[in-house]
Amino acid sequence: MSSVKLPQLAWYGARELELSFPDSWRVRLYNFAGYSRPAMKPEAIRAAIANPIGSPPIRELARGKREVVIIFDDMTRVTRTYDMLPFILEELAEAGIAESNIQFICATGAHMAWDRISFEKKLGREVLSQFPVYNHNPFNNCTYAGTTSYGTKLYINAEVMKCDFRIGIGSVVAHPNTGFGGGSKMILPGIASMESIEHFHRQEAEFKERYPDKPISGMGVFDDNPLRLNNEEAMVMVGLDIKVDCLVNVWGETVAVFAGAPEPTYAAAVTEAKTHYLTPKVGGEEIIIANTFAKANESILVGLRTAFGVLRPEGGDVVLIANAPDGQVTHYLMGSFGRTTTGNIRVQAEIPQRVNHLIVYTEYPDVAGRAYIKESDKALFVDNWDDALKVLQSSHGVGTEVAVLPSAEIQYCAD
């Protein structure tokens, strides 16, 4: 093929980006297994929520409760929360819960606060007109909920802790820390204090030092992942009543819904996710094109890890496509806040020695966001494909092999 089309702009009117290549180059798409699954019909979503896993229906569990909080993931996740909300609200209405006793809290973790425009994209206009929707504040008003066996002191959003019925809505995709996202990440780091979030993130380095010969974290590394196990302890201690998690296709559409008691629901979702997001082993191509869509505003933090991980040992070039109109997400723990000022754990992607060029292509220049990459003369930033292609053609000729990852930030590749 001489061109590929890739999904772009998840929250800004999704469209395709067409990338052209010289006719003599061999270009191969490495989609994850479930990339083309059709979106679920509303009635199928209703059935999944009305018949939960390991739990009575919401309409029974919520009966007699005073205050309900619905916790949802933020705009760094492609979850179409509005797909699932109508049926959750139906269940709560059947339980006799008045609208005035329901509130929403966005599980921002250490990310920025989001505005009303973002909440309308995520939840739908009708929800914004009926219910109060708040950001989690990790700096204030967090209540001690206990300490996990991994030593994480849990300080959790005080408003959530005051509510006597708690529902979480998210999505399960491959994740570089816990193997797969969703599930208990709604609690830690989602609605935890900065102290708790920082301890959780520092643990990754500690575990890697403790177990140097064992993969502790990474995309799809799940079963014995201590970060994930710590999160699950936190979820049990806080007491989430119902979790709703979905799987998504390449366009971020909801293709499977799992609802019910948090632990068995997440287990069922991950069991399917392990095959759904699995990607064929990349075949030694000398150029890796890593597209980001679901988490374009975390493309450097997440997408680059996948791209560097699949580049052949003898080296080559990497192109990261990071079309995020909102820029790279503000991260109060890991980000930069000036030329010399950073969060407590500054995270910068270090370009491996075997990478000849790292080309970051974005039509939405974000100079501050570049701080997520360690400064290097190997890094180039361009805002149109022709400039990127010129750099590639300067060092690659006839017969060049190219691997394209359409969803680099949520897929994981076979060994």
Phi, psi and omega in degrees: 000148179256357177207159174226153176243131187232145180290142182220158166060062184306321184250013186228039180080074189311138179212175177259147171248124179261125177250127179258150180226159174303144183300333183279351181278149179256112186247129181233132176273134176245079177282153172285161192303319186263021188300330186253011178301140181287152176297145179291145172284151181306321182294328177290323177294316178302317182296320180295322182282326181284343182234072189290162180273124174063027185202150168297162178300155178304321183299337176269315182297323187276349184299128179089356179284153185266312185229127181248133173240134175249116183260133182224154182283165190264194188280004169272004177237142186274004181311123175272078185304327181297341176294323189261334187302317183304325184279331173292316179294326174301314181298317180295322177297319178295334177281354180086017180278123178287148179303327181292349179254017180239132174225161180241141175227128179278124182279083185280342187059234178261013179279173177298162171282147182253159184257179183299323179301316179296316180297325178293321176299321187280320190251335185100148184299322184298319179298317180297333181275348184249330189230150172285136180235124186238156168274145168290142177246106183282353185264342185215161170057049174244139188253137179293129183240004180124178181235131180286166178292347177268004174089009179276118175281120186267112169249119192239147179321120186295325180295318177299317183293335178283338182280146182258007171214125190232125179239136176243138179234126180204196177223152179253116174224164176300143186220141186286344179259302185264009180086308172221143177277195183076199177056233187285349177296343175299329180269305180235108015265358193313308183237029181263168178282164178300324178300314180292318181297317181295317179299317179302314184287328178290337181296330182301313179296322179297316180294323180294325176291323183288326182235071187294338183258010184231133177291118184267320182217172180140167181300118178082357178276103195235308197303313181250028184281112184292334177294317178293320180295322176297316178301317183292324173300317181299318181297318179295318182294322181284323176091056172289131185275315182224135173241136174239118179234145178237163167254155183232159174264190186296338178262008178079010179284149180286119183244347176204142179232134178236125183223146176146206177301134191306312186292306179293331178294314179295321179300317179294319180295316181292322178305316178285324181297328181300327176267327184298316184264002180292138185236141179303151178298129179294139193264033174085021179294154184269350174232132175247122173256114182251103178272145175234139182223302183298324181229050181300330179279002169233028187297322181287318180296325189244309186298324181295326181300316179295314182299313180296325184292334184257355179294138184300150183302327182283355171100174181164202182245150178236133173243124175255123177262115190231060182280088181238102179303331180272001180077181177287138190299142172290123182236110188290342178266320190251349188271182177250147183228032181152176182296330184235004186247130183222171170292173185295333175236093180285128179248124175227131176288126177263128183285120181298155182300327184284354176274120179282314176224140165247115180253119176259114182255117174216137176279359183233080185307139186214082186299317180298323180296339179294344181296345176287353176246130178297134185303132183200145176286355175280342186270128177235142182238122183230156180242013171210152188292327181301320179294320178297316182295324178299318179297316180296317182291338179293340181231007180224133184244210183301136177083006179302136180257133185234132173254131180244121175257105184292339186222054191301334185271355178229354180259158174227145190260143177298148178290000000 
